Amino acid sequence: MGLVMGTFSMQSKQVNYHTDNLDDDLELSVVCHRPEGLEQLEAQTNFSKKELQVLYRGFKNECPSGAVNEETFKQIYSQFFPHGDASTYAHYLFNSFDSSQNGSIKFEDFVTALSILLRGTTTEKLEWTFNLYDINRDGYINKEEMTNIVKAIYDMMGRFTYPALKTDTPKQHVDAFFQKMDKNRDGVVTLDEFILSCQEDENIMRSLQLFENVI
């Protein structure tokens, strides 16, 4: 989870906070998808109108059409992990951002997720992370899903994974995860179990607090 939060911290620092002459309508000419009004997005997120203007300018620079498909998302995301293969993890992340599951991320999807990750409550951040790990969206995290996520993270980190990845490392990581979080030992982790276990872990709680004021 800290990896997810850290990535978006890096992305937020790429935004140039120069907002001179930005229209309140976010300069929406020549885009295929017109996002919701500033006032509505301001009410739905934890960003100010000025911050939304800046975030949209950065979003439109990368995605002139007003929406980003999965392939483009992977290309953008891979720039942050040049020494590994981020494609699989980016796929899972894309699905979490694509709230309507229509194959594209709109500006509303982007800022809603970013608002949760950077300025949401602890519970909101944990719920979002749980949904990322719950790949098949059945309300549970099973060992296969967690193994897929762990392998994707190791692939993304590439040669910077330390200690060096061994064949059984993902399995050990997943076994430790379930030992801690599967409270009733039924082979799956529910949202309640996930939140409770994270709240009991000082390292996780510290990582959540670290990103409360990054923007």
Secondary structure, DSSP 8 states (H G I E B T S, - for coil): -HHHHHHHHHHHHTS----TT--TT---TT-SS----HHHHHHHSS--HHHHHHHHHHHHHH-TTSEEEHHHHHHHHHTT-TTS--HHHHHHHHHHH-TT-SSEEEHHHHHHHHHHHHHS-HHHHHHHHHHHH-TT-SSEEEHHHHHHHHHHHHHHHGGG-SS---TTHHHHHHHHHHHHH-TT-SSEEEHHHHHHHHHT-HHHHHHHHHTTT--
